[in-house]
Each structure stands twice: as structure tokens, then as C-alpha cells.
């Protein structure tokens, strides 16, 4: 067993931002002294999949139906352990799941420094973007209900939110 590694489960290999998401999460967990053991399912070698159980824990990259079925299967059939919180978008979401993972893996002492760095990077990026976006109107149309992070970002950028609409859809 490797107490310094984590599996990323429920990734979306066909999503256009799949690799960017994996890179971002990998960078964030590395701030806690953790490495990625296996991407399940996708972009992993057979050896990495065989070594799935070697990781200290697994982290859900999504909470959609497919990811939850996969999590249940891995827990019941293979004794996999998962972090209680899945990866969540936005600053507040990142703080929640990263703190949870740090606590679960015995790295609570590293999380405050990591979060301070992440908040600083976020603020720097906001300052770069604000001059171009502040005061502009925006209309949000989403197929996902979990958009609090997006509204927080738009408010942090001081955009004028005209309307928010969430379309109902089946989770397939």
C-alpha cells in the first residue's frame, strides 16, 4: 500500500476538459504530498489498474450516475476506500474537498499552506481578468444544478448577472 497516493475515479475521458481537470486535481493533491496512483477508468496503464488497491484512498472526480455506480462497485467488490467528498468546483468547493482529503490522509498540517497558495493564485487571476470583465452583463444557462461556484466566480469578477437558468435533464 502507498499512503502517499490517491486514485482518481469517475473521470470523463471523452470530455474536452478531462486532461485539464486531471492536471488541476493532481497539482492540488501534490500540495498535500500526494501523487496520483491510477485514473479509473481512462488514461491508465494495465499496471496502474492492477495496482488500484495500492492507493491510500480514492477520490471521485464526478458525482454523476456513472461515477456513483462505479464507486459502489469498487467499494463492494474490491474493498476500495473513498474520500467522503468528491472533487468540487470553485474556491469553496476546492477548500471543502481538499480539507476533507487532507484530514482523511493525515495531512491536515499541510492543508492551510496549500489553501493559502490556491487563494492567492485565485486572487491574482481575478485581478488579471477584472479589468476586462467588470461591469459586463452575463446570462447563465446551465444543464447542471450545481452552479453556486460559477455564481461565486461571476460575483468575484464583479460581473452583472442578468439571469440564471438551469435546464432540466436526465443524468445519463
Legacy VTK file of the C-alpha trace (Angstrom):
# vtk DataFile Version 3.0
C-alpha trace
ASCII
DATASET POLYDATA
POINTS 172 float
0.000 0.000 0.000
1.158 3.511 -0.787
-0.091 6.019 1.806
1.129 8.826 -0.473
-1.102 8.090 -3.468
-4.718 8.545 -4.476
-6.840 7.052 -7.259
-8.932 9.423 -9.363
-12.241 7.690 -10.108
-15.117 8.654 -12.387
-13.180 10.789 -14.824
-14.743 11.553 -18.182
-12.152 10.525 -20.805
-14.217 11.947 -23.670
-14.786 15.336 -22.025
-12.879 18.180 -23.647
-11.539 19.310 -20.258
-10.665 15.834 -18.955
-6.891 16.248 -19.064
-7.042 19.779 -17.662
-9.181 18.535 -14.758
-6.802 15.665 -14.029
-3.814 18.023 -14.142
-5.521 20.538 -11.832
-6.551 17.921 -9.270
-3.131 16.254 -9.464
-1.472 19.603 -8.756
-3.774 20.306 -5.813
-3.256 16.924 -4.174
0.501 17.221 -4.736
0.379 20.265 -2.434
-0.567 17.783 0.290
2.314 15.471 -0.639
0.092 13.036 -2.545
0.549 11.518 -6.008
-1.980 10.026 -8.409
-1.848 6.237 -8.464
-4.471 5.467 -11.121
-7.051 7.244 -13.298
-10.027 4.930 -13.239
-11.354 4.484 -15.892
-9.199 6.075 -18.558
-5.654 7.072 -19.391
-4.136 4.415 -17.138
-1.894 1.514 -17.964
-2.867 -2.037 -17.138
-0.221 -1.995 -14.395
-1.800 1.101 -12.831
-5.238 -0.527 -12.883
-3.770 -3.701 -11.346
-2.231 -1.538 -8.629
-5.514 0.270 -7.891
-5.640 -1.129 -4.347
-2.185 0.248 -3.576
-3.507 3.802 -3.114
-4.384 5.102 0.342
-7.797 6.235 -0.884
-9.796 7.083 -3.982
-11.234 10.436 -4.937
-14.385 10.825 -7.045
-13.918 13.264 -9.910
-17.667 13.461 -10.542
-20.904 12.647 -8.732
-22.942 11.768 -11.792
-24.812 8.485 -12.056
-21.986 6.617 -13.787
-19.403 7.696 -11.201
-21.647 6.713 -8.290
-22.319 3.255 -9.780
-18.581 2.820 -10.322
-17.853 3.902 -6.723
-20.425 1.453 -5.320
-18.968 -1.370 -7.413
-15.375 -0.632 -6.357
-16.357 -0.424 -2.688
-18.474 -3.588 -2.645
-16.478 -5.810 -4.988
-12.927 -4.619 -4.362
-12.964 -3.057 -0.884
-11.975 0.370 -2.212
-11.966 3.290 0.224
-13.127 6.719 -0.940
-12.697 10.195 0.384
-16.078 11.303 1.803
-16.196 14.311 -0.550
-15.832 14.257 -4.313
-13.862 16.886 -6.201
-15.974 20.043 -6.275
-15.546 23.120 -8.440
-14.934 26.676 -7.285
-12.960 28.070 -4.376
-15.398 26.990 -1.662
-15.761 23.521 -3.172
-11.998 23.120 -3.528
-11.476 24.134 0.077
-14.058 21.566 1.231
-12.789 18.544 -0.685
-9.104 19.336 -0.183
-9.578 19.754 3.593
-11.523 16.501 3.707
-8.816 14.630 1.767
-6.069 16.142 3.951
-7.860 15.039 7.103
-8.513 11.551 5.756
-4.870 11.043 4.723
-3.337 12.561 7.857
-2.130 15.713 6.100
-4.156 18.359 7.938
-0.920 20.160 8.778
-0.271 20.837 5.086
-3.723 21.981 4.006
-3.678 25.576 5.278
-0.478 26.384 3.405
-1.881 24.759 0.249
-5.166 26.664 0.527
-3.367 29.965 1.122
-1.418 29.395 -2.098
-4.584 28.452 -4.002
-6.442 31.526 -2.717
-3.510 33.739 -3.702
-3.451 32.266 -7.220
-7.222 32.775 -7.466
-6.987 36.413 -6.380
-4.139 37.067 -8.826
-6.146 35.588 -11.677
-9.199 37.644 -10.688
-7.083 40.817 -10.796
-5.902 39.907 -14.302
-9.431 39.320 -15.574
-11.437 42.002 -13.759
-10.319 44.956 -15.887
-11.693 43.158 -18.960
-14.910 41.840 -17.432
-16.024 44.053 -14.537
-19.487 45.504 -15.079
-20.294 43.415 -18.156
-23.647 41.677 -18.292
-23.869 37.920 -18.232
-26.688 35.447 -18.728
-26.076 31.953 -17.323
-27.643 28.927 -18.997
-26.648 25.586 -17.476
-27.543 21.929 -17.702
-26.093 21.380 -14.212
-27.836 22.352 -10.988
-24.597 22.749 -9.045
-23.601 26.221 -10.242
-23.053 28.030 -6.938
-19.331 28.017 -7.723
-19.992 29.729 -11.050
-22.180 32.417 -9.481
-19.471 32.990 -6.836
-16.871 33.411 -9.593
-19.053 35.821 -11.570
-19.642 37.896 -8.435
-15.913 37.857 -7.619
-15.290 39.193 -11.129
-17.929 41.876 -10.472
-19.989 40.896 -13.488
-23.618 41.978 -13.742
-25.633 38.729 -13.613
-28.819 39.369 -15.606
-30.417 35.955 -15.297
-29.628 32.357 -14.362
-31.461 29.429 -15.979
-30.913 25.753 -15.241
-32.283 23.304 -17.783
-33.767 20.056 -16.518
-32.131 16.959 -17.944
-31.787 13.267 -17.274
-28.432 12.297 -15.751
-27.203 9.807 -18.363
LINES 1 173
172 0 1 2 3 4 5 6 7 8 9 10 11 12 13 14 15 16 17 18 19 20 21 22 23 24 25 26 27 28 29 30 31 32 33 34 35 36 37 38 39 40 41 42 43 44 45 46 47 48 49 50 51 52 53 54 55 56 57 58 59 60 61 62 63 64 65 66 67 68 69 70 71 72 73 74 75 76 77 78 79 80 81 82 83 84 85 86 87 88 89 90 91 92 93 94 95 96 97 98 99 100 101 102 103 104 105 106 107 108 109 110 111 112 113 114 115 116 117 118 119 120 121 122 123 124 125 126 127 128 129 130 131 132 133 134 135 136 137 138 139 140 141 142 143 144 145 146 147 148 149 150 151 152 153 154 155 156 157 158 159 160 161 162 163 164 165 166 167 168 169 170 171
